[in-house]
Amino acid sequence: MRLIIEKMSIKALGGGSGLVAILVGELLMAAPATAAPISYLDEATPGVKLSGRASSEIQWRGESRRDDSLPVYQYLLLNLRDFDEKSEEKYRFQAYGRLADDLANEDDTVKSRLYYAYFEKQGVFDKIDFRLGRQFIAVTAGASLMDGLAFDYHPADSLTVSLFGGGDVAFYSGYNAKDTIMGGEIRGRFADQALAAGLSYVQRREESDLATELIGADFDYGFRQLLNLYGEIQYDYLGDRVSYGLAGFNYHRSDTWGLRTEYLYSLPVFSASSIYSVFAVSKYQEMMAEFNYYLGAGLRGFGRYSRELYEDFSDTDVFEAGIEKIRTDRFSGYLSGVWRRAGDEGQDLHGVRLRAAWLFTDRLQGGIGAEIDVLERRLDEFEDDTYSTRYWTDFTARLRRNLTLQGRLERAESSGFWGYQNRGTLRLNVTF
C-alpha cells in the first residue's frame, strides 16, 4: 500500500498525518484577512489597556454529499496590556477562541475552539522573554498548538535561543495529558545582518511513547540588495530520512521586474505509533519559476510555471499567466489563464482565474470572482475537498468606525471528485 499527500495551500510543517496543516488552516479561516483589525494603542499610558475584536458569524452550507447545515460562530479576540509609569509594557495577555454550533445538527465538525490564550512577559533580566499558556509553536522542525511554557533567551542582539515544552493540543483526535511536545531553536543573524539562519528540534510523545523526532534548519541570505537565497530542510530522525525541503532564490534588484524560483520536496511523516508508519509513502516534488513585471500604478503582469513530480502518477505541468491590479483608487482585481497538462491521468484543464472588486464608497466594497477549470485541493483529516470550478461574490461594509459587516456567497463544484458545495456567510465584526 502506498500513500500520497498532494500539494496543499499551506506549506508542510512536519509531523503527524496533516493535523498541523489543519490547525493552521483553522486559524487562518477563523480570522480572514478582510476582517477588521485589532485596534492597538498609538501612545502607551500607565495602566491596563484592553483591545480586541468580537465577530459573530452565521453560515449556510448546501452540499451534494450531505444534508444542509447551518453553523453559527462567535469569535472573540482579546489583547490585554499593562504599562508602567515609564510607558513600558509590563506584561501582555492574548487570547482567541470561538463558540460554535450547527443549528441543523448535521455537521459534527462544527465545534468550539480555544485557539490560543497565553501570558507573555518580555525583558526579564533584560534578556529573557517567556509565554505561558496555549500558544502556537512554529519552527522549521515542526509546528503545533501547545499548552505549556516557551522561553526566548537573547544572549546578544543578533542571537536568540528558544526552548518550549508542554501538552500537544489536538482538536480532531481529542486532548490527552500524556500527549506532549518539546523542543527548541537557535536563531541568529550573521555576516553583517545579511544572513538569517536557524536550527531547531521538535519531539512529540503520544501516550508517553515517542511518536516523532524532527530536526530542522533554514537560512535566508540577502546579497547586496540584488537577490535573496533561501532554504529549509526537515529531517525525520526516527525514519532516518529527509521529510521536507525547500530551496529558492528571489531576484529583486530591478524596480520593474523580478524573478523567483523554488524547489519543493515533501514526504509525509506519521507517528511511530500509527499503523501508517509501517506503509511505504510517496514523495511529492515541485519545481516552480515565476516572472513578475511591474507596470506602475499598482499594476503587474506575471507568468508562472510549475512542474509537479509524482511517484505513482504522471508528472504534471502547470502554466499560468495574467495581470493583477492592486487597489490605488476604486478598482482592484486580477485575471489569469491556467493550463494544466497532466498526461494520461484525465486531469488536463484549460482554465481561468478572475477577481474584480470595486470601492463604491469609503464604507462599501463589493466584488465577484471565479476559478473555472482550475484544479484546487484541500485535504483534511476526514475527506478530500477537491474542486475544479468556483464562483463567488462578496462585500465588506464599514457601518461605523469600529463596526464592519461582511458577506459572501460561493459555489464550488467538481463532477469528477465530489460534486458541489454552496455556501453563504454573514459576519459582523466589532473592534474595541
C-alpha positions as CSV (number, residue, x, y, z in Angstrom):
1,M,0.0,0.0,0.0
2,R,1.3,3.4,-0.9
3,L,0.1,6.8,0.4
4,I,0.4,10.2,-1.2
5,I,-0.3,13.6,0.2
6,E,-0.7,16.1,-2.6
7,K,0.3,19.8,-2.6
8,M,-1.7,21.9,-0.2
9,S,-2.2,25.7,0.1
10,I,-0.2,25.6,3.4
11,K,3.4,24.7,3.4
12,A,4.2,21.4,5.1
13,L,5.2,21.9,8.7
14,G,6.0,18.4,9.6
15,G,4.8,15.8,12.0
16,G,1.5,13.8,12.2
17,S,-0.7,13.0,9.2
18,G,-1.7,16.5,8.2
19,L,-3.1,17.6,11.6
20,V,-0.7,20.6,11.9
21,A,-1.8,21.9,8.5
22,I,-5.4,21.6,9.6
23,L,-4.8,23.6,12.7
24,V,-3.1,26.3,10.7
25,G,-6.0,26.3,8.4
26,E,-8.4,26.7,11.3
27,L,-6.5,29.7,12.5
28,L,-6.4,31.3,9.0
29,M,-10.1,30.7,8.3
30,A,-11.1,31.9,11.8
31,A,-9.5,35.3,11.2
32,P,-9.8,36.1,7.4
33,A,-7.7,38.9,6.0
34,T,-10.8,41.1,5.3
35,A,-11.8,41.1,9.0
36,A,-11.4,44.4,10.9
37,P,-8.0,44.7,12.5
38,I,-7.3,44.9,16.2
39,S,-7.0,48.5,17.4
40,Y,-3.7,49.0,19.2
41,L,-2.7,52.0,21.2
42,D,-0.8,54.7,19.4
43,E,0.7,56.1,22.7
44,A,1.1,53.9,25.8
45,T,-0.2,55.3,29.1
46,P,0.2,53.8,32.6
47,G,-2.3,51.1,33.5
48,V,-4.1,48.2,31.9
49,K,-5.3,48.6,28.3
50,L,-7.8,46.2,26.6
51,S,-8.4,45.9,22.9
52,G,-9.7,43.2,20.6
53,R,-12.4,42.1,18.2
54,A,-15.7,40.2,18.5
55,S,-17.1,38.5,15.4
56,S,-20.5,36.9,15.0
57,E,-20.9,34.6,12.0
58,I,-23.6,32.5,10.5
59,Q,-23.2,30.2,7.6
60,W,-25.4,28.1,5.3
61,R,-23.9,25.1,3.6
62,G,-25.6,23.0,1.0
63,E,-23.6,20.0,-0.4
64,S,-24.2,17.1,-2.7
65,R,-22.7,14.6,-0.2
66,R,-24.7,15.5,2.9
67,D,-27.7,17.4,4.2
68,D,-27.7,21.2,4.6
69,S,-26.1,22.6,7.7
70,L,-26.4,26.0,9.4
71,P,-23.2,26.6,11.5
72,V,-23.1,29.7,13.8
73,Y,-19.9,31.0,15.4
74,Q,-19.0,33.6,18.0
75,Y,-15.3,34.6,17.8
76,L,-13.5,36.7,20.5
77,L,-10.0,38.0,20.3
78,L,-8.6,39.8,23.4
79,N,-5.3,41.7,23.8
80,L,-4.6,42.9,27.4
81,R,-1.5,45.0,28.1
82,D,-0.2,46.6,31.2
83,F,2.1,49.7,31.1
84,D,4.1,51.2,33.9
85,E,4.8,54.9,34.7
86,K,7.5,55.0,32.0
87,S,5.0,53.8,29.4
88,E,6.9,50.5,29.1
89,E,4.9,47.3,28.8
90,K,5.0,45.2,31.9
91,Y,3.1,42.2,30.5
92,R,0.6,41.1,27.9
93,F,-2.2,38.6,27.8
94,Q,-3.6,37.4,24.5
95,A,-6.5,35.1,23.8
96,Y,-8.5,34.0,20.8
97,G,-11.3,31.4,20.6
98,R,-14.8,30.7,19.4
99,L,-18.1,29.2,20.5
100,A,-19.8,27.2,17.7
101,D,-22.9,25.1,17.0
102,D,-24.7,23.7,14.0
103,L,-28.4,24.8,14.2
104,A,-29.3,22.0,11.8
105,N,-27.5,19.3,13.8
106,E,-25.8,17.9,10.6
107,D,-22.1,18.8,10.8
108,D,-20.4,17.3,13.8
109,T,-17.1,19.1,12.9
110,V,-18.6,22.5,14.0
111,K,-17.2,22.8,17.5
112,S,-16.0,25.4,19.9
113,R,-12.2,26.1,19.9
114,L,-9.7,27.8,22.0
115,Y,-7.0,28.8,19.5
116,Y,-4.6,30.4,21.9
117,A,-4.6,32.0,25.4
118,Y,-1.2,32.9,26.9
119,F,0.5,35.3,29.3
120,E,3.6,37.0,27.9
121,K,6.4,38.9,29.6
122,Q,9.4,40.4,27.9
123,G,12.7,41.7,29.1
124,V,13.0,39.6,32.2
125,F,16.6,40.3,33.4
126,D,16.8,42.3,30.1
127,K,17.5,39.1,28.2
128,I,14.5,36.7,28.6
129,D,11.0,36.6,27.2
130,F,8.5,33.9,28.1
131,R,5.0,32.9,27.2
132,L,2.8,30.7,29.4
133,G,-0.4,29.1,28.2
134,R,-1.9,27.8,24.9
135,Q,0.2,29.1,22.1
136,F,1.2,28.4,18.5
137,I,4.7,27.0,18.1
138,A,6.2,27.1,14.6
139,V,9.8,26.3,13.8
140,T,11.3,24.5,10.7
141,A,11.4,21.2,12.6
142,G,7.6,21.3,13.1
143,A,4.6,23.2,14.4
144,S,1.7,22.7,16.8
145,L,-0.6,24.2,19.3
146,M,0.9,23.7,22.7
147,D,-0.3,24.1,26.3
148,G,2.9,25.0,28.0
149,L,5.8,27.3,28.5
150,A,8.2,28.9,26.0
151,F,11.4,30.8,26.7
152,D,13.3,33.1,24.4
153,Y,16.9,34.0,25.6
154,H,18.8,36.8,23.9
155,P,22.5,36.5,24.8
156,A,23.2,39.0,22.0
157,D,21.2,41.4,19.8
158,S,21.6,39.1,16.8
159,L,21.1,35.7,18.6
160,T,18.1,34.1,20.2
161,V,17.9,30.7,21.9
162,S,14.3,29.3,22.4
163,L,13.0,26.4,24.4
164,F,9.5,25.2,24.7
165,G,7.5,22.3,26.2
166,G,4.0,21.2,27.2
167,G,0.9,19.4,26.1
168,D,0.4,18.8,22.4
169,V,-3.1,20.1,21.5
170,A,-5.1,18.0,19.0
171,F,-8.6,19.3,18.1
172,Y,-9.6,16.4,16.0
173,S,-8.2,13.4,17.9
174,G,-9.0,14.7,21.4
175,Y,-6.9,16.1,24.2
176,N,-4.7,13.7,26.2
177,A,-2.5,14.8,29.1
178,K,0.1,12.2,28.0
179,D,0.5,13.7,24.6
180,T,3.4,16.1,24.9
181,I,5.7,18.3,22.7
182,M,9.1,19.7,23.5
183,G,11.9,21.3,21.5
184,G,14.0,24.4,20.9
185,E,15.6,26.6,18.3
186,I,18.8,28.7,17.9
187,R,18.3,31.6,15.5
188,G,20.6,34.4,14.6
189,R,21.8,37.0,12.1
190,F,25.4,36.9,10.7
191,A,27.6,38.4,8.0
192,D,26.7,42.0,8.9
193,Q,23.0,41.0,9.2
194,A,22.9,39.7,5.6
195,L,22.4,36.0,6.7
196,A,19.5,34.9,8.9
197,A,19.7,31.2,9.9
198,G,18.1,28.8,12.4
199,L,18.5,25.3,13.7
200,S,15.5,23.6,15.5
201,Y,14.4,20.4,17.1
202,V,10.9,19.1,17.9
203,Q,10.0,15.9,19.8
204,R,6.4,14.6,20.2
205,R,5.1,11.9,22.5
206,E,1.7,10.1,22.3
207,E,0.5,8.3,25.4
208,S,4.1,9.0,26.8
209,D,5.6,6.9,23.9
210,L,8.0,8.6,21.5
211,A,6.0,9.5,18.3
212,T,8.2,11.8,16.2
213,E,11.6,13.4,16.3
214,L,12.3,16.1,13.7
215,I,15.3,18.3,13.1
216,G,15.1,21.4,11.0
217,A,17.4,24.1,9.6
218,D,16.7,27.2,7.5
219,F,18.5,30.2,6.1
220,D,17.8,33.4,4.1
221,Y,20.8,35.3,2.6
222,G,20.4,38.7,1.1
223,F,23.1,39.5,-1.4
224,R,23.8,43.3,-2.0
225,Q,20.1,44.2,-2.3
226,L,20.2,42.2,-5.5
227,L,18.7,38.8,-4.6
228,N,17.8,36.5,-1.7
229,L,18.8,32.9,-1.5
230,Y,16.8,30.8,1.0
231,G,16.2,27.3,2.0
232,E,14.6,25.0,4.6
233,I,15.2,21.3,5.4
234,Q,13.5,19.0,7.8
235,Y,14.9,15.6,8.8
236,D,12.9,12.7,10.3
237,Y,15.3,11.3,12.8
238,L,13.1,8.2,13.6
239,G,12.6,7.4,10.0
240,D,16.2,8.3,9.0
241,R,15.1,10.4,6.0
242,V,14.6,13.9,4.8
243,S,10.9,14.7,5.2
244,Y,10.7,18.3,3.8
245,G,13.0,20.6,1.8
246,L,12.6,23.9,0.1
247,A,15.3,25.9,-1.8
248,G,14.9,29.0,-3.9
249,F,16.1,32.4,-4.9
250,N,14.3,35.8,-5.4
251,Y,15.9,38.4,-7.7
252,H,14.6,41.9,-6.8
253,R,17.2,44.4,-7.9
254,S,15.1,45.9,-10.7
255,D,12.2,48.3,-10.0
256,T,10.3,46.9,-13.0
257,W,10.8,43.2,-12.9
258,G,11.6,40.3,-10.6
259,L,12.2,36.6,-10.8
260,R,11.6,33.8,-8.2
261,T,12.4,30.1,-8.5
262,E,11.7,27.3,-6.0
263,Y,12.2,23.6,-5.5
264,L,9.9,21.8,-3.0
265,Y,10.3,18.3,-1.6
266,S,7.7,16.7,0.7
267,L,7.4,13.3,2.3
268,P,4.7,12.5,4.9
269,V,5.7,11.9,8.5
270,F,3.5,9.7,10.6
271,S,3.6,9.0,14.3
272,A,5.6,5.9,15.2
273,S,2.5,4.6,17.0
274,S,0.4,5.0,13.8
275,I,-0.4,2.0,11.6
276,Y,0.5,4.2,8.6
277,S,4.1,4.4,9.8
278,V,4.8,0.9,8.5
279,F,3.5,1.6,5.0
280,A,5.6,3.0,2.1
281,V,4.9,6.6,1.4
282,S,5.2,8.6,-1.8
283,K,7.2,11.8,-2.0
284,Y,6.0,14.9,-3.8
285,Q,8.3,17.3,-5.6
286,E,7.7,20.6,-7.4
287,M,9.8,23.0,-9.4
288,M,8.5,26.5,-9.9
289,A,9.6,29.6,-11.7
290,E,7.7,33.0,-11.6
291,F,8.4,36.2,-13.5
292,N,6.8,39.5,-12.4
293,Y,6.8,42.7,-14.4
294,Y,5.6,45.9,-12.7
295,L,3.7,48.3,-15.0
296,G,3.2,51.1,-12.4
297,A,0.2,52.4,-10.5
298,G,-0.3,49.1,-8.6
299,L,-0.3,47.1,-11.8
300,R,1.8,44.0,-12.5
301,G,1.9,41.2,-15.1
302,F,3.1,37.7,-14.2
303,G,3.9,34.3,-15.6
304,R,4.4,31.1,-13.6
305,Y,5.4,27.6,-14.5
306,S,5.3,24.6,-12.1
307,R,6.2,21.0,-12.7
308,E,4.6,18.7,-10.2
309,L,6.5,15.4,-9.8
310,Y,4.7,12.3,-8.5
311,E,5.9,8.7,-7.9
312,D,2.6,7.0,-8.6
313,F,1.1,9.3,-11.2
314,S,2.1,11.1,-14.4
315,D,4.1,14.3,-13.8
316,T,2.1,17.5,-14.4
317,D,3.0,20.8,-16.0
318,V,1.0,23.9,-14.9
319,F,1.3,27.2,-16.7
320,E,-0.3,30.4,-15.5
321,A,0.0,34.0,-16.9
322,G,-2.0,37.1,-16.1
323,I,-2.3,40.6,-14.8
324,E,-3.1,41.9,-11.3
325,K,-4.3,45.4,-10.1
326,I,-3.7,46.4,-6.5
327,R,-6.3,49.0,-5.4
328,T,-4.9,52.5,-5.6
329,D,-8.3,54.1,-6.3
330,R,-11.6,52.3,-6.7
331,F,-10.8,49.1,-8.6
332,S,-8.7,46.1,-7.7
333,G,-8.6,42.6,-9.2
334,Y,-6.8,40.1,-11.3
335,L,-7.2,37.9,-14.4
336,S,-5.1,35.0,-15.5
337,G,-5.2,31.9,-17.7
338,V,-4.2,28.5,-16.4
339,W,-3.2,25.5,-18.4
340,R,-2.8,22.1,-16.6
341,R,-1.2,19.3,-18.6
342,A,-1.4,16.0,-16.7
343,G,-0.7,13.5,-19.4
344,D,-2.9,10.4,-19.4
345,E,-4.4,10.9,-15.9
346,G,-7.6,12.7,-17.2
347,Q,-6.9,16.0,-15.4
348,D,-5.9,18.2,-18.3
349,L,-7.5,21.5,-17.8
350,H,-7.6,24.9,-19.6
351,G,-9.0,27.4,-17.1
352,V,-9.1,31.0,-15.9
353,R,-8.9,32.9,-12.6
354,L,-10.6,36.2,-12.2
355,R,-11.4,38.6,-9.4
356,A,-12.9,42.2,-9.6
357,A,-13.6,44.4,-6.6
358,W,-14.9,48.0,-6.6
359,L,-14.9,50.5,-3.7
360,F,-18.3,52.1,-4.2
361,T,-17.9,54.5,-1.2
362,D,-15.4,54.9,1.6
363,R,-17.6,52.5,3.6
364,L,-18.6,49.8,1.0
365,Q,-16.7,47.5,-1.2
366,G,-18.1,44.7,-3.3
367,G,-16.5,42.1,-5.5
368,I,-17.0,39.0,-7.7
369,G,-14.6,36.2,-8.6
370,A,-14.3,32.8,-10.4
371,E,-11.9,30.0,-10.9
372,I,-13.1,27.9,-13.9
373,D,-11.4,24.6,-14.7
374,V,-8.6,25.3,-12.2
375,L,-7.8,22.3,-10.0
376,E,-7.5,23.1,-6.3
377,R,-7.1,20.6,-3.4
378,R,-7.8,20.9,0.3
379,L,-7.0,17.7,2.2
380,D,-8.1,17.3,5.8
381,E,-8.4,14.5,8.3
382,F,-11.8,13.5,7.0
383,E,-12.2,14.0,3.3
384,D,-10.7,15.3,0.1
385,D,-12.3,18.6,-0.9
386,T,-11.0,18.9,-4.4
387,Y,-12.7,21.2,-6.9
388,S,-12.1,22.5,-10.4
389,T,-14.7,25.4,-10.6
390,R,-15.6,28.0,-8.1
391,Y,-17.7,31.2,-8.2
392,W,-18.2,33.8,-5.5
393,T,-19.4,37.3,-4.7
394,D,-18.7,39.2,-1.5
395,F,-18.9,42.6,0.2
396,T,-17.5,44.5,3.1
397,A,-19.4,47.4,4.6
398,R,-18.0,49.7,7.3
399,L,-21.0,50.6,9.3
400,R,-19.1,52.6,11.9
401,R,-15.5,53.3,12.8
402,N,-15.4,50.0,14.8
403,L,-18.1,48.0,13.2
404,T,-18.0,46.1,9.9
405,L,-20.3,43.7,8.1
406,Q,-19.0,41.1,5.7
407,G,-20.9,38.7,3.4
408,R,-20.0,36.1,0.9
409,L,-21.9,33.7,-1.4
410,E,-19.9,30.9,-3.0
411,R,-20.4,27.8,-5.2
412,A,-17.7,25.2,-5.7
413,E,-18.0,22.1,-7.9
414,S,-16.1,19.2,-9.3
415,S,-18.1,16.5,-11.0
416,G,-15.0,14.2,-11.2
417,F,-14.4,14.3,-7.5
418,W,-17.2,15.1,-5.0
419,G,-20.0,17.1,-6.6
420,Y,-20.8,20.6,-5.4
421,Q,-21.0,22.8,-2.4
422,N,-22.9,26.1,-1.9
423,R,-22.0,28.3,1.0
424,G,-23.3,31.6,2.3
425,T,-21.6,33.6,5.1
426,L,-22.5,36.7,7.0
427,R,-20.1,38.1,9.6
428,L,-20.3,41.1,11.9
429,N,-17.0,42.4,13.4
430,V,-16.8,44.7,16.3
431,T,-13.4,46.1,17.3
432,F,-12.7,47.8,20.7
